[in-house]
Amino acid sequence: MEYILFLYSASLHYKINQSIIIKIIIFFKHVFTYLLSCYNVFKKLNIESRVYMADQFYTMKEAMLYSQRIAQLSKALWKAVEKDWQSWIKPYDLNINEHHILWISYHLKGATISDIAKFGVMHVSTAFNFSKKLEARGLLSFSKRDTDKRNTYVDVTKKGQVLLEEMYDNYHETPHAVLEGSLPIKELYGKFPDFMDVTAVIRNIYGDDFMDIFERSLKNLESTIVAKD
Amino acid sequence: MEYILFLYSASLHYKINQSIIIKIIIFFKHVFTYLLSCYNVFKKLNIESRVYMADQFYTMKEAMLYSQRIAQLSKALWKAVEKDWQSWIKPYDLNINEHHILWISYHLKGATISDIAKFGVMHVSTAFNFSKKLEARGLLSFSKRDTDKRNTYVDVTKKGQVLLEEMYDNYHETPHAVLEGSLPIKELYGKFPDFMDVTAVIRNIYGDDFMDIFERSLKNLESTIVAKD
């Protein structure tokens, strides 16, 4: 303020056009107001960015712990599942991918290679190559469908069906550590665990159509077993 | 009974020493009693085994559906975890087993090869071979401990620690589909899923000591992150 008064008195002293001085004063006032608002915005942004950082940092710790937990759990679970699966299919000279392809084609009542790749969580080339091997063994057949000329479908042959059904019949001949390890939960709650949170995470990662295929194949398996009763 | 009386009368007839005959009779009585008890046990077992079979048969359908569900879910989850993990460690020229070995040795503050194999769910030879490779890169060191002369311990070197901490710092540089896929659960419940049922199944399969190591390593990770704050 003193500065403005000084300028004003200086203008009186030097007899400069007072209206110009007033314009200069107004100009500086605008500049000052602008700088002040800039400073306030900057200050606010800075606070927000610190809050954001704190938030992010807190989440980072949680995220890290969660990621390590799920990594460890899912590795341990999958390794146990894999071991059970391998010992079940070993007598039939199949690997897990081959059995999974047969399983998917059987329960979806025919599937495209991309269905198999998606639902079997394997690369398209893996799905194709193993399907070709299964075709060579007479367990799968490739065909076009009238309703969908663009895609090639794989279907389980009669020989493949017989093999799969034989495998289901002999399911309990091999050890199933995962099943055994789930029995205390069945005893406690009267049913096997349904892994709601894992299912939700997988739905978010792989999408609704993945889960639809999943439920469809389980329903088909259920009706197959009921039919056999 | 008639047979015993016949034997007795026969002994009188042929004037055989009666005390021997009585011993023989007692012996046969014991044999008969033993056979009868065997038959009863067998009959009981047979009934029980039929009950068990009926029980088993009902459970077989449930068991089959459950096994297929967990196989599919755990494969999908592990493949997503594996993909995230690989993209995180790729810039550091490590594979998942190598990083897992470093991670275990770091968070357990030194570990034996069998600790690593057990907790990392890998074969002992895999744990040993990759540990040797990490030693050659100066990231791990092998040593004996005064408190336990029999086992060889691996510890993360200073260089290894720096590498691991750099990896933690750059954790958010790569995509984490599993973390992203879990955020809606965090939003809904205010925390990340804790996978209680998966944890219980894994505890039953791998035992309490596996879970103890698991919790210990997560606690150490937590305090490491807090210390960095």
Boltz contact constraints between the chains, C-beta under 6 A:
constraints:
  - contact:
      token1: [A, 61]
      token2: [B, 225]
      max_distance: 6.0
  - contact:
      token1: [A, 63]
      token2: [B, 179]
      max_distance: 6.0
  - contact:
      token1: [A, 65]
      token2: [B, 222]
      max_distance: 6.0
  - contact:
      token1: [A, 66]
      token2: [B, 192]
      max_distance: 6.0
  - contact:
      token1: [A, 67]
      token2: [B, 179]
      max_distance: 6.0
  - contact:
      token1: [A, 68]
      token2: [B, 221]
      max_distance: 6.0
  - contact:
      token1: [A, 70]
      token2: [B, 178]
      max_distance: 6.0
  - contact:
      token1: [A, 71]
      token2: [B, 81]
      max_distance: 6.0
  - contact:
      token1: [A, 73]
      token2: [B, 195]
      max_distance: 6.0
  - contact:
      token1: [A, 73]
      token2: [B, 198]
      max_distance: 6.0
  - contact:
      token1: [A, 74]
      token2: [B, 77]
      max_distance: 6.0
  - contact:
      token1: [A, 74]
      token2: [B, 78]
      max_distance: 6.0
  - contact:
      token1: [A, 74]
      token2: [B, 81]
      max_distance: 6.0
  - contact:
      token1: [A, 75]
      token2: [B, 121]
      max_distance: 6.0
  - contact:
      token1: [A, 76]
      token2: [B, 121]
      max_distance: 6.0
  - contact:
      token1: [A, 76]
      token2: [B, 202]
      max_distance: 6.0
  - contact:
      token1: [A, 77]
      token2: [B, 74]
      max_distance: 6.0
  - contact:
      token1: [A, 77]
      token2: [B, 198]
      max_distance: 6.0
  - contact:
      token1: [A, 78]
      token2: [B, 74]
      max_distance: 6.0
  - contact:
      token1: [A, 78]
      token2: [B, 78]
      max_distance: 6.0
  - contact:
      token1: [A, 79]
      token2: [B, 121]
      max_distance: 6.0
  - contact:
      token1: [A, 80]
      token2: [B, 205]
      max_distance: 6.0
  - contact:
      token1: [A, 81]
      token2: [B, 71]
      max_distance: 6.0
  - contact:
      token1: [A, 81]
      token2: [B, 74]
      max_distance: 6.0
  - contact:
      token1: [A, 121]
      token2: [B, 75]
      max_distance: 6.0
  - contact:
      token1: [A, 121]
      token2: [B, 76]
      max_distance: 6.0
  - contact:
      token1: [A, 121]
      token2: [B, 79]
      max_distance: 6.0
  - contact:
      token1: [A, 177]
      token2: [B, 205]
      max_distance: 6.0
  - contact:
      token1: [A, 178]
      token2: [B, 70]
      max_distance: 6.0
  - contact:
      token1: [A, 179]
      token2: [B, 63]
      max_distance: 6.0
  - contact:
      token1: [A, 179]
      token2: [B, 67]
      max_distance: 6.0
  - contact:
      token1: [A, 181]
      token2: [B, 201]
      max_distance: 6.0
  - contact:
      token1: [A, 181]
      token2: [B, 204]
      max_distance: 6.0
  - contact:
      token1: [A, 181]
      token2: [B, 205]
      max_distance: 6.0
  - contact:
      token1: [A, 182]
      token2: [B, 201]
      max_distance: 6.0
  - contact:
      token1: [A, 185]
      token2: [B, 200]
      max_distance: 6.0
  - contact:
      token1: [A, 192]
      token2: [B, 66]
      max_distance: 6.0
  - contact:
      token1: [A, 193]
      token2: [B, 197]
      max_distance: 6.0
  - contact:
      token1: [A, 195]
      token2: [B, 73]
      max_distance: 6.0
  - contact:
      token1: [A, 195]
      token2: [B, 197]
      max_distance: 6.0
  - contact:
      token1: [A, 197]
      token2: [B, 193]
      max_distance: 6.0
  - contact:
      token1: [A, 197]
      token2: [B, 195]
      max_distance: 6.0
  - contact:
      token1: [A, 198]
      token2: [B, 73]
      max_distance: 6.0
  - contact:
      token1: [A, 198]
      token2: [B, 77]
      max_distance: 6.0
  - contact:
      token1: [A, 200]
      token2: [B, 185]
      max_distance: 6.0
  - contact:
      token1: [A, 201]
      token2: [B, 181]
      max_distance: 6.0
  - contact:
      token1: [A, 201]
      token2: [B, 182]
      max_distance: 6.0
  - contact:
      token1: [A, 202]
      token2: [B, 76]
      max_distance: 6.0
  - contact:
      token1: [A, 204]
      token2: [B, 181]
      max_distance: 6.0
  - contact:
      token1: [A, 205]
      token2: [B, 80]
      max_distance: 6.0
  - contact:
      token1: [A, 205]
      token2: [B, 177]
      max_distance: 6.0
  - contact:
      token1: [A, 205]
      token2: [B, 181]
      max_distance: 6.0
  - contact:
      token1: [A, 221]
      token2: [B, 68]
      max_distance: 6.0
  - contact:
      token1: [A, 222]
      token2: [B, 65]
      max_distance: 6.0
  - contact:
      token1: [A, 225]
      token2: [B, 61]
      max_distance: 6.0
